[in-house]
């Protein structure tokens, strides 16, 4: 807000106080009003919008504390500053308990008063901005997906377009962009929404475990198989099967999955009885499937089967205008979950979040806000509470034969492993993935601990 946009109402029964303060604030460019009594002040508050009210605590008739209560009934966002010639602790404490922003004693020091007013304006602006953020959160038809940037809204339009069909969908996007949320949004908008969405992370399982998870197994099918188990394909009957990190599936499992998608029929591991299941397939990957096909790592016919429609999820660095909305959403949500109340994110802290490239995308932003809530000493998250892991994201130029995205991921994993002294458990925690996925990526990128 510019100073001319700020309205300051001065309420004091002494004319010399009203005139002096009005002169000071007018010289600084503020819009100024005065009232000689509480009754006159209430009339002005009803007639015009004010941002700050300077209220004398001792006035004939209604005093400043009572007026403060009525001011808050008119507009709870007005910042009230109490003025008093009686500099007692009791008066100050009572005013602050009643919700006043601050108090100042007469005679006034112009510098002190100017400092209080600047802080009050910042407080008012912060309250307003956070109210706006709260109004904007979930303003789309997909309340679980936060953002209003053009590239995200384009992706959500595609979600709405494809959701009404049974077409297979391939969701492409970097790690941490929210691909599973998009899959959930498609399912919830589809005719299958009353039946389950069954998800499986293909990159987190070995070939044998993935086969068992997908197809199920009969008792005795392998060592440890003491009971019959239904697989994800069977559990998704009537609903949707979400194959996360589908680019990590082994060639053998790709062939088996292709047959299932063509016939919607399969057998459990160790079984002979055919099982049919009617499910829709949504897949996701953070890799370039066409590059995988060129490398011979992914079947072209399977790619066509799972990719009737493609949705690309933009990385957070391409929609930085959504960072304040996301940050405020996480602040509210995580403050409740952590049982640590916060009111807002300070402007300088929000600017830090807006100017960071977010290589870890929305998942990283959530982690940063969570950490900030934990270390925050007050109810406003400040710049000192924001910890950005910029040192972990310094990719080297991509060598030939790898896509830029793959090389960024490879270098990022290598850097984290080095910083954690190749402690895979710690590295997986930093990367926000499980150890099985990390081991798969270490093998895929040919990473090895230095001798």
Secondary structure, DSSP 8 states (H G I E B T S, - for coil): --GGG-EEEEE-S-HHHHHHHHHHHHHTT-EEEEESSHHHHHHHHHHS--SEEEEES--SSS-HHHHHHHHHHH-TT-EEEEEES---HHHHHHHHHTT-SEEEESS--HHHHHHHHHHHHHHHHHHHHHHHHHHHTT-SS-TTS----HHHHHHHHHHHHHHTS---EEEE--TTS-HHHHHHHHHHHSTTTTS-EEEEEGGGS-HHHHHHHHHEE-TTSSTT--S-EE-HHHHTTTSEEEEETGGG--HHHHHHHHHHHHHSEE--BT--S-EE---EEEEEESS-HHHHHHTTSS-HHHHHHH-SEEEE---GGG-GGGHHHHHHHHHHHHHHHHT----EE-HHHHHHHHHS--TTHHHHHHHHHHHHHHH-SSSEE-GGG----GGG-------TTS-HHHHHHHHHHHHHHHHTTT-HHHHHHHHTS-HHHHHHHHHHTT-----
